[in-house]
Amino acid sequence: MSFSQASILCLIAWLAAVGSGSLCAAAEEENLIDQVEKLLPPFVGAAVMAIDGGETVFKHAWGRRRIDQPEICTVGTNFRLASVSKQFTATAVMLLVDRQLASLDDTLDLFFPECPEYWRRITVHHLLTHTSGLPDYEKLIPPGTTLQLTDLNVLALLRETQEPVFDPGTKFAYSNSGYALLGLIVETAAQRPFHQFMRTEVFEPAGMLRTVLYMAGINSVPERALGHEINENQKWVLGDQSLTSAVRGDGGVYSSLDDLERWLATLHHGGLLSESSSKAMFWPHVKTDRGEDYYGYGWFLGTYRNERRVMHAGGTRGFSLMLQCFPNRKAATVILLNRASPDPPVNFVEPIVDLLLFQGGKE
């Protein structure tokens, strides 16, 4: 056999081995995709990502952006983040603190001069940690209301209250009211519209070029997923907006796996906030009423399988979401669904986290 013939045969053998390895890897990936899909609740569209050791180890999307159209979900599809948005609002506030345009000790009367007397005892820190004593604005909406509320509508409802639910700073009570006001505070302190500040000072520096703080008629959401719910005939129908869906600071951000991957990298590497502000975001400021978890600024803080965990869920009409980070192992999971939240979400969230990060719960 000539040298050239031997070389060719060796090359063919090597290519066959490489091809076999690629086929095995592809089969393993398809198997993992199937396993994750089986753990998800029934859905119209879904997207799941896992990062471990700073590397993306799983990233996939299924289904459709809306039930009545053929557009499929991709890793670039934007889902409404609901309360997962709170971490972005908190980041905007801390940027203003870094720039000395606001202080955590500032009281509400500095931003809202015509306010109830008790607002003079509520600080920005209280709003960030759900310890303000403000009532839930959802409970203040007049019966029969049909038009969506804006931030200014929320402000008007809260201004009519005369007493806190509890003394500011004395108790944790999760509430959307504080984060709705924080959005208005950002506008006042930055002297710019909230959605513009978020785009240029938070999203773009993080490389999140397709993430949007949505305002109907003012901006649009690229590759937008619409929300869904199940009707009385057990069929999927559009269920995308509620009375409170136009309120921004507590849940108005739309984002995708692609952009959230960039966001998580930004959180890991830092640079957006000062060291002190970044530390404050993830500091256990107050014990919550949810097991052993604490609350930072826009994040719940606790442990899972002996790993430090920072997380936030989101649920609104037509959407259910969960973002969890495990900082010590540079790991994270993201689950996005354009369907109303199944109850309880932990039934599918934890098995997916276990599968993708904790060897099926064996670690």
N, C-alpha and C positions, 0 to 999 in steps of 0.2 A: 504493500500500500504506500502510495506516495505521501510526502509531507502534506501537500495541499489537500489530499483526500482525507487524511487523518484530522487535519485542522477543521475541515468542513463538518466531519462527523462529530467532532467535539463541540463545535458551535451549535449543531442541531440538538445535541444532547443537553447542552446548557440552556438553550432557548426552551426546550421542552420542560426542563426543571423549573425555570423561571415561570413559564406559563402555568404549570401545575400549582406552583405556590400562589400565583395571582388568583387562580380559580378557587383555591382553598380560602384565601382571604376574602374573596367576593362572597363565597358561600357563607362564611362566618358572619360577614356584615349583614347579609340578607336575613340570616337567622336571628341576629340581634334586633334588626328592624322589626321582624315579625313578633319577637318576644315583647318589645316595648309596645307595639300596637295592641297586643292582646291585653296588656295591663291598663290601657287607657279606657275610660268610659265611652259609651257610644258618642260619636262626634260627627260634625259636618266637616270641619277642618281642624287640624292639629299640627303642632310643631314642637319638637323636643330637642334639647341640646344638653350635652354633658362635657365638662372640662375637668381634667385631672392632671396634676403636676404642671399646670400652666398650658397644657396642650388639649385641643379639642378632640375628644375621643368618640363623640357621637353627635350627629347633627342631621335631622331628617324632618320632613314635613309630609303630611298626608291630606287627602280630601280636597274640599273645595272652599273657596273664599266666600261663596254664598250659594245657597241651595238651588236658586233659580237660574244660575248662570254656570257655564262650563269652566270658568277660570279656576285652575288648581292652586292649592297652597304650595308655596315654596319657602325656602329658608330666608327669602327676602320679603315675604308677606308681612304686612303690618297689622298687628292685633291691638285692640284697645287694652291698655295695661291696667286700667282701673286703679286700685290702691297701690299697685307696684309703682305707680307714678309718684308716690309720696317721697321716695328717695331722691328723685330729680328735683322736686320742689325744695326739699331740705338742702340739696347741694347748691341750688341758686341762692338760698338764704345765706349759706355759709360763705359763698363767694362775696356777697355784699359785706359780710362781717370782715372777711380778709381785706376788703378794700375800704374798710372803715366808713361804709355808707349805712351801716346798721349795726346794732349791738344785740347780743342775746338778752341783755337786761332792759332793753327798750320796752316800754309799756305801750299798750294799744292806743292810748289817747294821743301818742306822738304821730301816729299814722291816720287815726280816725278821730278828729277833734270833736265831732258831734257823736258822743258815745255814752252809754250808761256809766254811771259812777264806778261800778265794780270793774270796768275794763281798765281803770287806772292801776289795778293790782295784777293784771295779767301781762306777762312778758312774752317776748318772742320764744324764749326757752320753753315756757309753758305750752305754747302752741305746738312746738316741734315734738314735745314728749307726751301729748294728750293729757296734760295735767292742768288745763286752763279753767275747767269748771264751766265752760260754755256749753249750752244745750246743743243736742244734735239738730242741725237746721232742717233735716228731713222731717222731724216731728213738728216743726213749726209751719210747714207748708199748708196753706188754707185748703180745706176740703173743696173739691170741685175744680182745683187748678188743672189746666190743660196745657198751658204754654210752658216750655222748658225754662228753668231758672238760670239766670246768669250769676256771676260772682256778685254783682251789685244787688241783685235780688236777695242773695244770701245775706249780704251785709245789712240790708234793710230789715230782714226778718230778725237777725240777731240784735240789731240796735233797739228793737222794740222790747227786748227782755230787760228786766230790771234787777234780777238776782242771779247769781251763779248756781249751778246745780250743786256744787261744793266749793269750798274756799280754794282759790287758785293755789296750786302747788302741793295740795294735801292728799291727792288721790290720782291714780291712773284710771281713765275712762276713755277707751278708744272712740274717737269722734272725727267725722269729716269736717266739722266746722272750723277747727283750727287751721287745717291745711288749705281750706278755701280762703281764709283770711290771709294766710301766708303768701298766696299768689298775688293778692292785692298789695301786700306790703312790699313784695319785690318790685311791682310796678311803681309804687310811690317812691321807694328808696332809689331805684335805678333811673327813675324818670323815663321809662321806656315801657311799651306794652309787654306784658308778661311773655307772650308767645315769641316775640322777637328776641327778648333777653335769653330765653331758653335756647333758641336756635343758635344764636351767635356766641353765647358765653358758656353753654353746657354741651349741647349736642355736637356742634361743629368741632370744637376743640377735642372732643372724644372720638371724632371720626364717624359720628352717627348722622350721616348726611341725608338719610331718608326718614329719620325719626321726626315726629311732628307733635307739638302741643296743639291739638286740633281746635279750630274755631270755624264753624260752618259759615260759609260765605266770605271768609277771609283767607283761609288757606285750604289745602287739600291733602289727602293722605295717599301717597303712591302705593299701588298694589294692596289696597285696603281690604281686609277681611271684615265682613259684616256679622253681627251677632245673630244667634238663633236660639229658639226654645221649642219645646215639644207641645203641640196643641192637644185638645181633648181627644182627638183621634189618633194620638200617639205618632203624629207626623211632624217632621221638622218644618218650622216656618220661620221667617225672618222675625227677629225680636231684638232690634239693634239699639234703640234709644229709649231712655227713660226721662222722667221730669228733671232729673239732676245730671244728665249726661253732658250738659253744656258748661257745668261748673269745672274749672280748670285745675286748680291747685291740688285737689284731692284725688284726681283720677283721670285727667284729660290727655295723657300721652299715648301715642300709638308708636309701636316699635316692632322689630323683627328679630329673629335669631341672629341674622348677620350683624345688625347694629348692637344688639345686646352682647354679642361676643366682643365687640369693640369696647363697650361700656365696662364689661367685667375686666378686660385688660387694663383699662384706664384706672379702675379701682385698685387693681393689683400693683400697678407700676407707679401710681400717684402722679402728681404734677398739676392736677386741676385745682386742688385746694392746698392751702398751707398744711404743714405737718400737724399743727395744733387743731385746725378745723377738721382735718381728716380723722384725727384721733377722737374728736368730739362726736363725729357722726356715728362712730361705732363704740362709744362709751356706754356702759349700762347705767343710764341716768335714773331709771325708775323701774321698780318691780311691777310687772303687769299682772293682770288677773287671768293670765293664760298659762297655767302650770308654773314652771320655774323660770320662764322667760323674762327678760328685761327689755326695755325699749331704749334705743339710741335716738338718732334723728332720722326718721324715715325707715328704720329697720328694727325688727325684732331680733333679740340676741339670746342665744341659748346653746344647747349642745344636742348632738344626735350621734348615737353610736360612739360615744366618748370623743367625738370631734366637736370643736368649737364651730357653731353655726350662726350665720346672720341671714335673715330671710324676710320675705314679705309676700303675702298672698294678695290676689286681686280678684274681686268678684263683682260683676255688675250685670245689668240685663244683657244677656247674649254672650257673655265672656266669663271664662274662668282661667286663672293664671297662678303660677307659683315660681318664684325665683329664690334659690337658696345658694349660699356660698359657704365653703369650708376653708377659711383662710389659711389654716396651718398646712394644708396639703395642696394649696393653690387649685382648689376644685370648686365646681359650681354645677347646678342643674337649672334648666329653664323649661317650663312646661306651659304652652299657650294653647288654649282651646277657644274656638268661636261658638261656644254654646254656654247656656246658663250653668252655673256651678252645680255639679252633683253633690249630694250630701251623704256623708262628709267627704270632702276632697282628700283627706289623709288616706282614705282607702285605696286610692290609686297613686297618689304622690309618693308615699314612702316606698311602696314596692318598686317603682321606677327608679328612685334614688338608690335603693339597695342594689338593683340589678346593674346599674351603670357605674356606681362608685364603690359599693361595698360587697362585691362578689355575692350578690343575691342575699345579703344579710349575714354572711358568714364572718365578716371582719369584726 
